[in-house]
Amino acid sequence: MTDRFGNVHHVGLLGIGRSGVDYVRRDPVSAVWRAAEETWNLSTGTLRAVWQMIVGSRTTDELGGPIAIGKMAGEVAQGGVVPLDLVHGGSVGQSWSHQPVSHPGP
């Protein structure tokens, strides 16, 4: 990182970083549109899964309480969003944009 005087500093990072997902800046209108689209995808995917459990074409083994949620959160922290997307049949990341973005900084 370079400060305003031109001095270069190396900053160590500790914690969880993102893995393989780039963020894309959007104008407010397209951001709201994409948010609505993602909300629709997640909602319909959830309702589809619940319906499949009701009619018996999907087991309830996927349901879990706080321990299962913690386990999945740990898996996501280790592998990023893509493994979560695959576990849920591809519904989570369908409308995510994986376009390259230039990032300022070191």
C-alpha positions as CSV (number, residue, x, y, z in Angstrom):
1,M,0.0,0.0,0.0
2,T,1.3,3.5,-0.8
3,D,0.5,6.4,1.4
4,R,-0.2,9.9,0.2
5,F,3.5,10.8,0.6
6,G,4.6,8.0,-1.8
7,N,5.9,5.7,1.0
8,V,5.3,2.0,0.3
9,H,3.9,0.0,3.3
10,H,3.3,-3.8,3.4
11,V,0.2,-4.7,5.4
12,G,-0.4,-8.2,6.6
13,L,-3.9,-9.5,6.6
14,L,-5.5,-11.9,9.1
15,G,-8.9,-13.4,8.7
16,I,-11.1,-14.7,6.0
17,G,-10.8,-13.6,2.4
18,R,-13.0,-14.0,-0.6
19,S,-12.4,-16.8,-3.0
20,G,-13.1,-16.6,-6.7
21,V,-15.9,-14.0,-6.6
22,D,-15.4,-10.6,-8.1
23,Y,-17.7,-7.7,-7.2
24,V,-19.1,-5.6,-9.9
25,R,-20.1,-2.0,-9.4
26,R,-23.6,-1.2,-10.8
27,D,-25.7,1.9,-11.2
28,P,-28.6,2.1,-8.7
29,V,-31.3,0.9,-11.1
30,S,-29.4,-2.2,-12.3
31,A,-28.3,-2.9,-8.7
32,V,-32.0,-3.0,-7.5
33,W,-32.9,-5.1,-10.5
34,R,-30.2,-7.6,-9.8
35,A,-31.1,-7.7,-6.1
36,A,-34.7,-8.4,-7.0
37,E,-33.6,-11.1,-9.4
38,E,-31.4,-12.8,-6.8
39,T,-34.2,-12.6,-4.2
40,W,-36.5,-14.2,-6.7
41,N,-34.0,-17.0,-7.4
42,L,-33.4,-17.7,-3.8
43,S,-37.1,-17.6,-2.9
44,T,-38.2,-19.9,-5.7
45,G,-35.4,-22.3,-5.0
46,T,-36.4,-22.4,-1.3
47,L,-40.1,-22.9,-2.1
48,R,-39.2,-25.6,-4.7
49,A,-37.2,-27.5,-2.1
50,V,-40.0,-27.2,0.5
51,W,-42.5,-28.4,-2.1
52,Q,-40.3,-31.4,-2.9
53,M,-40.2,-32.3,0.8
54,I,-44.0,-32.1,1.0
55,V,-44.6,-34.4,-1.9
56,G,-41.8,-36.7,-0.9
57,S,-39.4,-36.3,-3.8
58,R,-36.8,-34.9,-1.4
59,T,-35.8,-36.0,2.1
60,T,-35.8,-33.8,5.1
61,D,-32.2,-34.9,5.8
62,E,-31.0,-31.5,4.5
63,L,-32.8,-29.6,7.3
64,G,-30.7,-28.8,10.3
65,G,-30.6,-26.6,13.4
66,P,-27.8,-24.4,14.7
67,I,-25.1,-27.1,14.5
68,A,-25.8,-27.8,10.8
69,I,-25.8,-24.1,10.0
70,G,-22.5,-23.7,11.8
71,K,-21.1,-26.6,9.9
72,M,-22.2,-25.2,6.6
73,A,-20.8,-21.8,7.5
74,G,-17.4,-23.4,8.2
75,E,-17.5,-25.1,4.9
76,V,-18.3,-21.9,3.1
77,A,-15.5,-20.1,5.0
78,Q,-13.0,-22.7,3.8
79,G,-14.2,-23.1,0.2
80,G,-16.1,-19.9,-0.8
81,V,-19.6,-19.6,-2.2
82,V,-19.2,-22.1,-5.1
83,P,-19.3,-25.3,-2.8
84,L,-22.4,-23.8,-1.2
85,D,-23.9,-23.3,-4.6
86,L,-23.3,-26.9,-5.6
87,V,-24.8,-28.2,-2.3
88,H,-28.0,-26.3,-3.0
89,G,-28.4,-27.5,-6.6
90,G,-26.9,-24.4,-8.3
91,S,-29.7,-22.0,-7.2
92,V,-27.6,-19.7,-5.0
93,G,-25.2,-18.3,-7.5
94,Q,-27.2,-18.4,-10.7
95,S,-27.4,-14.7,-11.3
96,W,-24.0,-13.8,-9.8
97,S,-21.7,-12.0,-12.1
98,H,-18.2,-13.4,-12.4
99,Q,-16.8,-10.6,-14.5
100,P,-13.2,-9.5,-14.0
101,V,-12.9,-6.3,-12.1
102,S,-9.8,-4.1,-11.7
103,H,-9.0,-3.4,-8.1
104,P,-6.9,-0.5,-6.9
105,G,-4.1,-1.1,-4.5
106,P,-1.1,-3.4,-4.1
